[in-house]
Amino acid sequence: MPGTFILSPAENGIDPIEYFDSKQLLQPFYKDKELLVLGIAKSEDEAIALVKEIYEASVEYGHDSIRPYIEELFS
């Protein structure tokens, strides 16, 4: 679905979350890859807003960054 954005934990070890256009999932890199989907957005602006919501939730639950919050949710 072009124009739909996927949010997932970033693999670069620096950023907590990355988002990308879902059409990237057609690339061979993703063929046999397991991907933890944190959210789906219908636009880049909505993806950014969703990242902000996740960050605000992590702060509300006492985390100083998103990554420990995500790890706690999905462990």
C-alpha positions as CSV (number, residue, x, y, z in Angstrom):
1,M,0.0,0.0,0.0
2,P,2.0,3.0,-1.2
3,G,1.8,6.0,1.0
4,T,1.3,3.8,4.1
5,F,4.1,4.0,6.6
6,I,5.4,1.3,8.9
7,L,6.9,2.1,12.3
8,S,9.4,-0.4,13.8
9,P,12.4,-0.4,16.2
10,A,15.4,1.0,14.4
11,E,18.1,-1.4,13.5
12,N,21.0,1.2,13.6
13,G,21.3,0.9,17.4
14,I,21.1,4.7,17.7
15,D,17.5,5.7,16.9
16,P,14.7,4.1,18.9
17,I,12.2,4.0,16.1
18,E,12.3,4.2,12.3
19,Y,9.4,4.6,9.9
20,F,9.4,3.9,6.2
21,D,7.0,3.6,3.3
22,S,5.4,0.2,3.2
23,K,6.5,-0.3,-0.5
24,Q,10.0,-0.8,0.8
25,L,8.8,-4.2,2.1
26,L,8.9,-5.4,-1.5
27,Q,12.7,-5.2,-1.5
28,P,14.6,-8.5,-1.3
29,F,16.1,-7.3,2.0
30,Y,12.7,-7.9,3.7
31,K,11.9,-11.2,2.1
32,D,12.9,-13.5,5.0
33,K,13.2,-10.8,7.6
34,E,11.0,-10.8,10.8
35,L,9.9,-7.2,11.5
36,L,8.3,-6.0,14.7
37,V,5.6,-3.5,13.7
38,L,5.0,-0.8,16.3
39,G,2.5,1.0,14.2
40,I,1.0,1.7,10.8
41,A,0.3,5.3,9.6
42,K,-1.5,6.6,6.5
43,S,1.0,9.4,5.9
44,E,4.5,10.6,7.0
45,D,2.9,13.3,9.2
46,E,0.8,10.6,10.9
47,A,3.9,8.4,11.4
48,I,5.7,11.3,13.1
49,A,2.7,12.0,15.3
50,L,2.7,8.3,16.2
51,V,6.4,8.4,17.2
52,K,5.6,11.4,19.4
53,E,2.7,9.5,21.0
54,I,5.0,6.5,21.7
55,Y,7.6,8.8,23.2
56,E,5.0,10.5,25.4
57,A,3.8,7.1,26.6
58,S,7.3,6.0,27.4
59,V,7.8,9.2,29.6
60,E,4.5,8.6,31.3
61,Y,5.5,5.1,32.2
62,G,8.8,6.4,33.7
63,H,11.3,5.8,30.9
64,D,13.7,8.4,29.8
65,S,13.9,7.1,26.2
66,I,11.7,5.0,23.9
67,R,13.9,1.9,23.4
68,P,13.6,0.6,27.0
69,Y,9.8,1.2,26.9
70,I,9.5,-0.8,23.7
71,E,11.7,-3.6,25.0
72,E,9.5,-3.8,28.1
73,L,6.3,-3.9,26.1
74,F,7.5,-6.7,23.8
75,S,9.6,-8.8,26.1
